[in-house]
Amino acid sequence: MKNKQTMITEKQKMLQGEYYNAFEETLLQDRKKAQNLCQQLNNIPDGTLEERSDIIKQLLNTDKVVWIESPFRCDYGYNIDVGENFYANFGCVILDCNLVKIGDDVKLGPNVQVYTATHPIDPKLRKSGKEMAYPITIGDNVWIGGSCIILPGVTIGKNTVIGAGSIVTKNIPDNVVAVGNPCRVIKDIE
């Protein structure tokens, strides 16, 4: 009896943090769908709250209370798992090639960027088009200041504040204020 090798899809590789081909047809179609929904969201006049909410719920596949200001961009949308009362200010970008788990009552300032996607350091691998992606977790009741960048594989603990302009390269614990490039803890929150 021959061993059957199970074929793993590029999407499965992506979600497992392995090298994957981002230009595989299914992933291209999924990104195109998300791009279309983002474009619809970004082109709605300010007064149509119900229509905006419907598009956000469809894009993120959620029924939770979520508000995202335009412009907003993401890769897939379905890899963004938001908690209740999520708010993202103008200019948010979430590269959700892997899971982005966002807790309840999280607030993102303007121009916050959340990147699960990354590329190999080795130039030959990078030239081959291979990519990787690592999950990001943001705990409950977190406030991330404007123009912050959250890098792949990072966890930000609950009740934490990330100061404006910070670049989060490593995990940040619960109940702290952290700032800088690279982001570091400067104060505990009682």
C-alpha positions as CSV (number, residue, x, y, z in Angstrom):
1,M,0.0,0.0,0.0
2,K,1.4,3.4,-1.0
3,N,1.5,6.2,1.5
4,K,-0.8,9.0,0.4
5,Q,0.8,12.4,0.8
6,T,-1.6,15.0,1.8
7,M,-1.3,18.1,-0.4
8,I,-1.1,21.2,1.7
9,T,-2.5,24.4,0.1
10,E,-0.6,27.7,-0.1
11,K,-3.3,29.1,2.3
12,Q,-2.6,26.4,4.8
13,K,1.1,27.1,4.6
14,M,0.5,30.8,5.0
15,L,-1.5,30.2,8.2
16,Q,1.1,27.8,9.6
17,G,3.9,30.3,9.3
18,E,5.6,28.3,6.5
19,Y,7.0,29.6,3.2
20,Y,4.1,30.1,0.8
21,N,3.4,31.5,-2.7
22,A,1.2,34.6,-2.3
23,F,0.5,34.6,-6.0
24,E,-1.4,31.3,-6.0
25,E,-4.8,31.7,-7.6
26,T,-7.0,31.2,-4.6
27,L,-5.0,33.7,-2.5
28,L,-5.1,36.2,-5.4
29,Q,-8.9,35.8,-5.6
30,D,-9.3,36.2,-1.9
31,R,-7.2,39.4,-1.9
32,K,-9.2,40.7,-4.8
33,K,-12.4,40.2,-2.9
34,A,-11.0,42.0,0.1
35,Q,-9.7,44.8,-2.1
36,N,-13.1,45.3,-3.6
37,L,-14.8,45.4,-0.2
38,C,-12.1,47.9,1.1
39,Q,-12.8,50.0,-2.0
40,Q,-16.5,50.0,-1.3
41,L,-15.9,50.9,2.3
42,N,-13.5,53.7,1.5
43,N,-15.9,55.2,-1.1
44,I,-19.0,55.5,1.1
45,P,-20.0,59.0,2.0
46,D,-19.8,59.7,5.8
47,G,-23.6,59.7,6.5
48,T,-24.3,56.1,5.6
49,L,-23.5,54.3,8.9
50,E,-25.6,51.2,8.2
51,E,-24.0,50.6,4.8
52,R,-20.5,51.0,6.3
53,S,-21.3,48.6,9.1
54,D,-22.6,46.0,6.7
55,I,-19.4,46.1,4.5
56,I,-17.2,45.9,7.6
57,K,-19.1,42.9,8.9
58,Q,-18.8,41.2,5.5
59,L,-15.1,42.0,5.1
60,L,-14.2,40.8,8.6
61,N,-16.8,38.0,8.7
62,T,-18.2,39.3,12.1
63,D,-21.4,40.4,13.7
64,K,-19.6,42.3,16.4
65,V,-19.8,46.1,16.9
66,V,-16.8,47.4,14.9
67,W,-16.0,50.8,13.5
68,I,-13.3,51.4,11.0
69,E,-12.6,54.9,9.5
70,S,-11.7,55.2,5.9
71,P,-9.3,54.7,4.3
72,F,-8.7,51.2,5.4
73,R,-6.7,48.4,3.7
74,C,-6.2,44.7,4.5
75,D,-5.1,41.6,2.6
76,Y,-7.9,39.2,3.3
77,G,-10.2,40.4,6.0
78,Y,-11.2,36.9,7.1
79,N,-8.0,36.5,9.1
80,I,-8.8,39.5,11.3
81,D,-10.7,38.4,14.4
82,V,-12.0,41.4,16.3
83,G,-13.6,41.7,19.7
84,E,-16.5,43.9,20.6
85,N,-16.2,47.7,20.3
86,F,-13.2,47.7,18.1
87,Y,-12.2,51.1,16.6
88,A,-9.6,51.8,13.9
89,N,-9.0,55.5,13.0
90,F,-8.1,56.8,9.5
91,G,-5.4,55.1,7.5
92,C,-5.3,51.7,9.2
93,V,-3.5,48.9,7.3
94,I,-3.7,45.3,8.4
95,L,-1.7,42.8,6.4
96,D,-3.6,39.7,7.6
97,C,-1.7,36.9,5.9
98,N,-1.9,35.2,9.2
99,L,-4.4,35.6,12.1
100,V,-4.7,39.0,13.7
101,K,-6.6,38.5,17.0
102,I,-7.9,41.7,18.5
103,G,-9.6,41.7,21.9
104,D,-12.6,43.7,23.1
105,D,-12.5,47.5,23.5
106,V,-9.3,48.0,21.4
107,K,-8.6,51.4,19.9
108,L,-6.2,52.1,17.1
109,G,-5.0,55.6,16.4
110,P,-4.6,57.0,12.9
111,N,-2.2,55.3,10.5
112,V,-1.6,52.2,12.6
113,Q,-0.1,49.4,10.6
114,V,-0.3,45.7,11.6
115,Y,1.9,43.4,9.6
116,T,1.7,39.6,9.8
117,A,3.6,39.3,6.5
118,T,7.3,39.1,6.1
119,H,9.9,38.0,3.7
120,P,13.1,35.8,3.9
121,I,16.3,37.5,4.9
122,D,18.2,35.2,2.5
123,P,18.3,37.0,-0.9
124,K,17.9,33.8,-2.9
125,L,14.8,32.8,-1.1
126,R,13.4,36.3,-1.2
127,K,14.1,36.5,-5.0
128,S,12.1,33.2,-5.4
129,G,9.0,35.0,-4.2
130,K,8.6,33.0,-1.0
131,E,6.8,34.8,1.9
132,M,5.9,33.9,5.5
133,A,3.4,35.3,7.9
134,Y,3.1,35.1,11.7
135,P,0.1,35.8,13.9
136,I,-0.4,38.9,15.9
137,T,-2.5,39.1,19.1
138,I,-3.7,42.3,20.7
139,G,-5.3,41.9,24.2
140,D,-8.5,43.5,25.5
141,N,-8.7,47.2,26.3
142,V,-5.5,48.1,24.4
143,W,-4.9,51.6,23.0
144,I,-2.4,51.8,20.2
145,G,-1.3,55.4,19.4
146,G,-1.1,56.9,15.9
147,S,1.4,55.8,13.4
148,C,2.5,52.7,15.3
149,I,3.7,49.6,13.5
150,I,3.1,46.1,14.9
151,L,5.5,43.5,13.4
152,P,4.9,39.8,12.7
153,G,4.5,37.4,15.6
154,V,4.0,40.0,18.3
155,T,1.6,39.8,21.3
156,I,0.4,42.9,23.1
157,G,-1.0,42.3,26.5
158,K,-4.4,43.5,27.9
159,N,-4.9,47.0,29.2
160,T,-1.7,48.2,27.6
161,V,-1.0,51.5,25.9
162,I,1.4,51.7,23.0
163,G,2.7,55.3,22.5
164,A,2.3,57.1,19.1
165,G,5.0,56.3,16.5
166,S,6.2,53.1,18.3
167,I,7.5,50.1,16.4
168,V,6.5,46.9,18.3
169,T,9.1,44.3,17.5
170,K,8.7,42.0,20.5
171,N,5.9,41.0,22.9
172,I,4.6,43.6,25.3
173,P,3.1,42.5,28.6
174,D,-0.3,43.3,30.2
175,N,-0.9,46.6,32.0
176,V,2.0,48.7,30.8
177,V,2.8,51.8,28.8
178,A,5.3,51.1,26.1
179,V,6.9,53.5,23.6
180,G,9.7,53.9,21.1
181,N,11.6,52.2,18.3
182,P,12.0,49.5,19.2
183,C,9.0,49.7,21.6
184,R,9.9,49.1,25.2
185,V,8.0,49.3,28.5
186,I,8.4,52.6,30.3
187,K,5.7,52.4,33.0
188,D,3.4,49.9,34.7
189,I,-0.4,50.7,34.8
190,E,-1.9,50.1,38.3
